[in-house]
Amino acid sequence: MHHLHDTYAVLGVAGVVLALASRRVRRWPVSEPLVALLLGVALGPLLLGVVDLPAHERDLLLLEGSRLLLAWSVMAAALRFPARDLRPLVRPTVLLLVVVMPLAAVLGGASALLVGLPVAAAFLVGAVLCPTDPVLAASVVSGDLAEKTLPARLRQVLTLESGANDGLALPLVALALAAVLPQETLGGAVAGLLQEVLVGAVVGLAAGWLAGRGLHLASAREDLGNGPRLVFTLLLAVAVLGVARVLGGDGVLAAFVAGLAYNRLVPDSDRSPQDAVDEAVNRYAVLPLFLVLGAVLPWSGWVDLGPGAIAFAVLVLLVRRLPVVLAAARPLGLRGRDAVFAGWFGPMGVSAVFYLAHSLHRGVDDPRVFAAGTLAIAVSVVAFGVSASPLTRLYGDRAR
């Protein structure tokens, strides 16, 4: 356990330093998660050896840390835009969830075959990597630069998709786990899925409605102070996550549904203060997780994947999502430039870490799965961390 406490100390100190230098860091040509990832590499066993976690503590930190961050992040995504602006986005979002995401899982899984994984394990990797990450996506679709250069509809589509697909990727991961794990059966996996999705949706809807009504009542009685109001949705996300998990539901999906229901009930004056919370979570609260990820990257495991690892990393970036979105541009209602942007900015990050750690927790013990998953995530963090600001500016220049 002392390894875990040592890691907490390092994470806390590093987080404080990055927060104190936040304005300076934002002027750098790379994203904050990429800075944290590189810092984790420096502090990990590859270089300084300050953070050196045994496998069971590593898996616990990655699983529960990513679960909590996802709940906060999908809640923020559900509140980023007024509910009335999201109604026209239902059709393209459904198309992204039921067509683009499964095809991304298939294409990502096919790419993973290049590192020598069995078919079932390869498609588990594809399922783990298929959801777009709300944390890394937030750095593209929110903030002054995005608001000045990107069309509102493009930002809204990417936000709604990244919030919804993190919970709804569970069916693909669960079905892949049923194929990989000998103790799993298809019937049991489907029954478990139906329970998790249904319970998660019901808990989220009920919690969001109760929270919205409670906010109205507390505001009318002047019982809610400005400080608690600011962190109210963070507390709601934690509550919904816990209740859904206790009842056997998908906690991440429940948090997103709760955010949508809450958004529908509260006025803009109560939703807009969440912008500061959104930035705090997606830019800074997430940094410790990327630092841990950088420290535990399996360098020797990547070498063991063989020469196919390079082709896998390139293909998973270029083929997993971009061609599918381009092919579906017309049904999605996206112009060519918008389709290229939406196809490229489908990053793999916290959500992929969560489903990878979830797979290990369920019993996947092939080290190549962890190696391939972390390789794709690390490459994604680097690629999107370097390209987000320049390509957003380029989009704005071409739009003039």
C-alpha positions as CSV (number, residue, x, y, z in Angstrom):
1,M,0.0,0.0,0.0
2,H,2.9,2.4,0.6
3,H,3.5,2.4,-3.2
4,L,0.0,3.8,-3.6
5,H,0.6,6.5,-0.9
6,D,3.9,7.5,-2.5
7,T,2.0,7.8,-5.8
8,Y,-0.6,10.0,-4.2
9,A,2.1,12.3,-2.9
10,V,3.7,12.6,-6.4
11,L,0.4,13.1,-8.1
12,G,-0.6,15.8,-5.6
13,V,2.7,17.7,-5.9
14,A,2.7,17.5,-9.7
15,G,-0.9,18.5,-9.9
16,V,-0.3,21.6,-7.8
17,V,2.7,22.6,-9.9
18,L,0.8,22.2,-13.1
19,A,-2.2,24.2,-11.7
20,L,0.1,27.0,-10.6
21,A,1.6,27.2,-14.1
22,S,-1.8,26.6,-15.9
23,R,-1.8,29.8,-17.9
24,R,1.8,29.3,-19.1
25,V,1.1,25.6,-20.0
26,R,-2.0,26.6,-22.1
27,R,0.3,28.7,-24.2
28,W,2.4,25.7,-25.1
29,P,1.8,24.0,-28.4
30,V,0.8,20.7,-26.7
31,S,-2.2,19.8,-24.5
32,E,-2.1,19.4,-20.7
33,P,-2.8,15.7,-20.8
34,L,0.2,15.2,-23.0
35,V,2.3,17.2,-20.6
36,A,1.1,15.0,-17.7
37,L,1.7,11.8,-19.8
38,L,5.3,12.9,-20.5
39,L,5.8,13.8,-16.8
40,G,4.6,10.4,-15.8
41,V,7.1,8.8,-18.2
42,A,9.9,10.8,-16.6
43,L,8.8,9.9,-13.1
44,G,8.2,6.2,-13.9
45,P,10.6,3.3,-13.8
46,L,11.9,4.0,-17.3
47,L,13.7,7.1,-16.1
48,L,13.6,8.3,-12.5
49,G,11.7,5.5,-10.8
50,V,9.8,7.8,-8.5
51,V,6.5,6.1,-9.4
52,D,6.7,2.3,-9.6
53,L,3.4,0.6,-8.9
54,P,2.8,-3.2,-8.7
55,A,0.2,-4.5,-11.1
56,H,-2.7,-4.8,-8.7
57,E,-2.3,-1.2,-7.5
58,R,-1.8,0.0,-11.0
59,D,-5.0,-1.6,-12.2
60,L,-7.0,-0.3,-9.2
61,L,-5.8,3.3,-9.8
62,L,-6.5,3.2,-13.5
63,L,-10.0,1.5,-13.1
64,E,-11.4,3.7,-10.3
65,G,-9.6,6.9,-11.2
66,S,-10.9,6.7,-14.8
67,R,-14.4,5.7,-13.7
68,L,-14.7,8.7,-11.5
69,L,-13.2,11.1,-14.1
70,L,-15.5,9.7,-16.8
71,A,-18.6,10.3,-14.6
72,W,-17.5,13.9,-14.0
73,S,-16.6,14.4,-17.7
74,V,-19.8,13.0,-19.2
75,M,-21.8,15.0,-16.7
76,A,-20.0,18.1,-17.9
77,A,-20.6,17.1,-21.6
78,A,-24.3,16.8,-20.9
79,L,-24.4,20.3,-19.5
80,R,-22.1,22.1,-21.9
81,F,-24.9,23.3,-24.2
82,P,-28.6,24.2,-23.4
83,A,-30.9,21.2,-23.7
84,R,-32.9,23.0,-26.4
85,D,-29.9,23.1,-28.7
86,L,-29.4,19.3,-28.5
87,R,-32.7,18.2,-29.9
88,P,-31.7,18.6,-33.6
89,L,-28.6,16.4,-32.8
90,V,-30.4,13.3,-31.9
91,R,-30.4,11.8,-35.4
92,P,-26.6,12.3,-36.1
93,T,-25.7,11.2,-32.6
94,V,-27.7,8.0,-33.0
95,L,-26.0,7.3,-36.3
96,L,-22.6,7.8,-34.7
97,L,-23.5,5.5,-31.8
98,V,-25.1,2.6,-33.8
99,V,-23.0,2.7,-37.0
100,V,-19.8,4.6,-36.5
101,M,-18.9,3.3,-33.1
102,P,-19.4,-0.5,-33.9
103,L,-17.5,-0.1,-37.1
104,A,-14.7,1.7,-35.2
105,A,-14.5,-1.3,-32.9
106,V,-14.3,-3.7,-35.9
107,L,-11.6,-1.6,-37.7
108,G,-9.7,-1.1,-34.4
109,G,-9.9,-4.9,-33.8
110,A,-8.7,-5.7,-37.3
111,S,-5.7,-3.4,-36.8
112,A,-4.9,-5.2,-33.5
113,L,-4.5,-8.4,-35.4
114,L,-1.2,-7.0,-36.7
115,V,0.4,-7.5,-33.2
116,G,-0.3,-11.2,-33.2
117,L,-3.4,-11.2,-30.9
118,P,-6.0,-13.9,-31.3
119,V,-9.1,-12.8,-33.0
120,A,-11.3,-12.5,-29.9
121,A,-8.6,-10.6,-28.0
122,A,-7.9,-8.3,-30.9
123,F,-11.6,-7.3,-31.1
124,L,-11.6,-6.8,-27.4
125,V,-8.9,-4.2,-28.0
126,G,-11.0,-2.7,-30.8
127,A,-14.0,-2.4,-28.4
128,V,-11.9,-0.9,-25.7
129,L,-10.7,1.8,-28.1
130,C,-14.0,2.5,-30.0
131,P,-15.5,5.3,-27.7
132,T,-14.3,8.8,-28.3
133,D,-13.0,10.4,-25.1
134,P,-15.0,13.3,-23.6
135,V,-11.9,14.6,-21.7
136,L,-9.6,14.9,-24.7
137,A,-12.5,16.0,-26.9
138,A,-13.4,18.8,-24.5
139,S,-10.0,20.4,-25.2
140,V,-11.1,20.7,-28.9
141,V,-14.8,21.7,-28.6
142,S,-14.7,24.0,-25.6
143,G,-12.8,27.2,-24.8
144,D,-12.3,30.5,-26.6
145,L,-10.4,29.1,-29.6
146,A,-13.1,26.5,-30.4
147,E,-16.0,28.9,-29.9
148,K,-14.4,31.4,-32.3
149,T,-13.4,29.0,-35.0
150,L,-15.7,25.9,-35.0
151,P,-19.4,25.8,-35.9
152,A,-21.7,25.4,-33.0
153,R,-23.3,22.3,-34.5
154,L,-19.9,20.5,-35.0
155,R,-18.9,21.2,-31.4
156,Q,-22.3,20.0,-30.2
157,V,-22.2,16.8,-32.2
158,L,-18.7,15.9,-30.9
159,T,-19.7,16.7,-27.4
160,L,-22.9,14.7,-27.4
161,E,-21.3,11.7,-29.1
162,S,-18.3,11.7,-26.6
163,G,-20.7,11.8,-23.7
164,A,-23.0,9.1,-24.9
165,N,-20.7,6.6,-26.3
166,D,-18.6,6.2,-23.1
167,G,-21.5,4.4,-21.4
168,L,-22.9,2.7,-24.5
169,A,-19.5,1.2,-25.5
170,L,-20.1,-1.3,-22.7
171,P,-22.2,-3.7,-24.8
172,L,-19.3,-4.0,-27.3
173,V,-16.7,-4.5,-24.6
174,A,-18.9,-7.0,-22.7
175,L,-19.6,-9.1,-25.8
176,A,-15.9,-9.1,-26.6
177,L,-15.1,-10.2,-23.0
178,A,-17.6,-13.1,-23.4
179,A,-15.6,-14.3,-26.4
180,V,-12.2,-13.9,-24.6
181,L,-13.0,-15.3,-21.1
182,P,-13.8,-19.0,-20.8
183,Q,-16.0,-18.5,-17.8
184,E,-18.3,-16.0,-19.7
185,T,-21.3,-17.1,-21.9
186,L,-23.0,-15.1,-24.6
187,G,-26.4,-15.5,-22.8
188,G,-25.0,-14.3,-19.5
189,A,-23.3,-11.4,-21.2
190,V,-26.5,-10.2,-22.9
191,A,-28.5,-10.5,-19.7
192,G,-25.9,-8.6,-17.8
193,L,-25.8,-5.9,-20.5
194,L,-29.5,-5.4,-20.5
195,Q,-29.5,-5.0,-16.7
196,E,-26.6,-2.6,-16.7
197,V,-27.9,-0.4,-19.5
198,L,-31.5,-0.4,-18.2
199,V,-30.7,0.2,-14.6
200,G,-28.1,2.9,-15.5
201,A,-30.6,4.8,-17.7
202,V,-33.4,4.6,-15.1
203,V,-31.1,5.7,-12.2
204,G,-29.7,8.5,-14.3
205,L,-33.1,9.8,-15.4
206,A,-34.6,9.6,-11.9
207,A,-31.5,11.2,-10.3
208,G,-31.3,14.0,-12.9
209,W,-35.0,14.8,-12.4
210,L,-34.8,14.8,-8.6
211,A,-31.6,16.9,-8.7
212,G,-33.3,19.5,-11.0
213,R,-36.4,19.7,-8.9
214,G,-34.3,19.9,-5.7
215,L,-32.3,22.7,-7.2
216,H,-35.5,24.6,-8.0
217,L,-36.8,24.1,-4.4
218,A,-33.5,25.0,-2.7
219,S,-33.1,28.1,-4.9
220,A,-36.7,29.3,-4.1
221,R,-35.9,28.9,-0.4
222,E,-32.5,30.5,-0.8
223,D,-31.0,27.4,0.9
224,L,-28.2,26.8,-1.7
225,G,-25.1,28.9,-1.5
226,N,-22.9,29.9,-4.4
227,G,-20.1,27.5,-3.4
228,P,-22.2,24.4,-3.2
229,R,-24.0,25.4,-6.4
230,L,-20.7,25.4,-8.3
231,V,-19.8,21.8,-7.3
232,F,-23.4,20.5,-7.2
233,T,-23.2,18.6,-10.5
234,L,-19.8,17.0,-9.4
235,L,-21.5,15.7,-6.3
236,L,-24.5,14.6,-8.4
237,A,-22.1,12.6,-10.7
238,V,-20.5,10.8,-7.8
239,A,-23.9,10.0,-6.3
240,V,-25.3,8.7,-9.5
241,L,-22.2,6.7,-10.2
242,G,-22.4,5.1,-6.8
243,V,-26.1,4.4,-6.8
244,A,-26.0,2.9,-10.3
245,R,-23.1,0.6,-9.4
246,V,-24.8,-0.6,-6.2
247,L,-27.9,-1.5,-8.2
248,G,-25.9,-3.2,-10.9
249,G,-26.2,-0.5,-13.5
250,D,-23.7,1.2,-15.8
251,G,-22.5,4.2,-13.7
252,V,-21.0,6.2,-16.6
253,L,-24.1,6.0,-18.7
254,A,-26.2,6.9,-15.6
255,A,-24.1,10.0,-15.1
256,F,-24.6,11.1,-18.7
257,V,-28.4,10.5,-18.6
258,A,-28.6,12.3,-15.2
259,G,-26.8,15.3,-16.8
260,L,-29.2,15.4,-19.7
261,A,-32.2,15.2,-17.4
262,Y,-30.8,17.9,-15.1
263,N,-30.0,20.1,-18.1
264,R,-33.6,19.8,-19.3
265,L,-34.9,21.2,-16.0
266,V,-32.6,23.9,-15.0
267,P,-32.4,27.4,-16.6
268,D,-29.3,28.6,-18.3
269,S,-28.3,30.8,-15.3
270,D,-27.9,27.6,-13.3
271,R,-26.1,25.7,-16.1
272,S,-23.6,28.3,-17.3
273,P,-21.6,28.4,-14.0
274,Q,-20.7,24.8,-14.8
275,D,-18.3,26.0,-17.5
276,A,-15.7,26.6,-14.9
277,V,-16.2,23.2,-13.4
278,D,-16.0,21.7,-17.0
279,E,-12.6,23.3,-17.5
280,A,-11.4,22.3,-14.1
281,V,-12.3,18.6,-14.6
282,N,-11.3,18.2,-18.3
283,R,-8.1,20.2,-18.1
284,Y,-6.7,19.7,-14.6
285,A,-8.5,17.0,-12.5
286,V,-7.7,14.5,-15.3
287,L,-3.9,15.2,-15.2
288,P,-3.1,12.8,-12.4
289,L,-4.6,9.9,-14.3
290,F,-2.5,10.7,-17.4
291,L,0.6,11.0,-15.1
292,V,-0.1,7.5,-13.7
293,L,-0.6,6.2,-17.2
294,G,2.7,7.6,-18.3
295,A,4.4,6.0,-15.4
296,V,3.0,2.5,-16.0
297,L,3.4,2.3,-19.8
298,P,4.6,-1.2,-20.6
299,W,7.7,-0.4,-22.7
300,S,9.0,-3.9,-22.8
301,G,5.4,-5.1,-23.6
302,W,5.4,-2.8,-26.6
303,V,8.7,-4.3,-27.9
304,D,7.2,-7.8,-27.5
305,L,4.4,-6.8,-29.8
306,G,6.9,-6.9,-32.6
307,P,7.2,-4.8,-35.8
308,G,3.4,-4.9,-36.3
309,A,3.0,-2.5,-33.4
310,I,4.0,0.4,-35.5
311,A,1.5,-0.4,-38.2
312,F,-1.1,-1.0,-35.6
313,A,-0.5,2.4,-34.0
314,V,-0.7,4.2,-37.3
315,L,-3.8,2.3,-38.5
316,V,-5.7,2.7,-35.3
317,L,-5.3,6.5,-35.6
318,L,-6.1,6.8,-39.3
319,V,-8.5,3.9,-40.1
320,R,-10.5,3.3,-36.9
321,R,-12.8,6.3,-37.3
322,L,-11.9,8.8,-40.1
323,P,-13.0,6.8,-43.2
324,V,-16.2,5.8,-41.5
325,V,-17.2,9.4,-40.6
326,L,-16.2,10.5,-44.1
327,A,-18.4,7.8,-45.7
328,A,-21.3,8.8,-43.4
329,A,-20.8,12.6,-43.9
330,R,-24.1,13.1,-45.8
331,P,-26.4,11.2,-43.4
332,L,-24.6,13.0,-40.5
333,G,-25.3,16.4,-42.1
334,L,-21.6,17.3,-42.1
335,R,-19.8,19.2,-44.9
336,G,-16.5,17.8,-46.1
337,R,-14.3,20.0,-43.9
338,D,-16.5,19.2,-40.9
339,A,-16.5,15.5,-41.6
340,V,-12.7,15.4,-41.8
341,F,-12.4,17.4,-38.5
342,A,-15.0,15.1,-36.7
343,G,-13.4,12.0,-38.1
344,W,-9.9,12.9,-37.0
345,F,-10.9,14.3,-33.5
346,G,-12.2,11.1,-32.0
347,P,-9.5,10.7,-29.4
348,M,-8.8,7.6,-27.3
349,G,-8.1,8.6,-23.7
350,V,-9.8,8.2,-20.3
351,S,-12.7,6.1,-21.6
352,A,-10.2,3.6,-23.3
353,V,-8.2,3.5,-20.0
354,F,-11.4,2.7,-18.2
355,Y,-12.5,-0.2,-20.4
356,L,-9.0,-1.5,-20.6
357,A,-8.7,-1.6,-16.8
358,H,-12.3,-3.0,-16.6
359,S,-11.2,-5.9,-18.9
360,L,-8.2,-6.6,-16.7
361,H,-10.5,-6.5,-13.6
362,R,-12.8,-9.1,-15.3
363,G,-10.0,-11.5,-15.7
364,V,-8.2,-10.8,-19.0
365,D,-4.6,-11.8,-18.3
366,D,-3.0,-11.7,-21.8
367,P,-0.3,-8.9,-21.4
368,R,-0.5,-8.1,-25.0
369,V,-4.0,-6.7,-24.5
370,F,-2.7,-4.2,-22.0
371,A,0.3,-3.5,-24.2
372,A,-1.7,-2.9,-27.4
373,G,-4.4,-0.8,-25.6
374,T,-1.9,1.5,-23.8
375,L,0.1,1.9,-27.1
376,A,-3.0,3.1,-28.9
377,I,-4.0,5.4,-26.0
378,A,-0.5,6.9,-25.7
379,V,-0.2,7.5,-29.5
380,S,-3.6,9.1,-29.4
381,V,-2.7,11.4,-26.5
382,V,0.4,12.5,-28.4
383,A,-1.3,12.9,-31.8
384,F,-4.2,14.9,-30.5
385,G,-2.2,16.8,-28.0
386,V,0.0,18.1,-30.7
387,S,-2.6,18.6,-33.4
388,A,-5.6,20.0,-31.5
389,S,-4.8,23.7,-31.5
390,P,-3.0,23.9,-34.9
391,L,-5.8,22.1,-36.7
392,T,-8.5,24.1,-35.0
393,R,-6.8,27.3,-36.0
394,L,-6.4,25.9,-39.6
395,Y,-10.1,25.2,-39.7
396,G,-10.9,28.8,-38.7
397,D,-8.5,30.1,-41.4
398,R,-10.0,28.0,-44.1
399,A,-13.5,29.0,-43.1
400,R,-12.8,32.7,-43.6
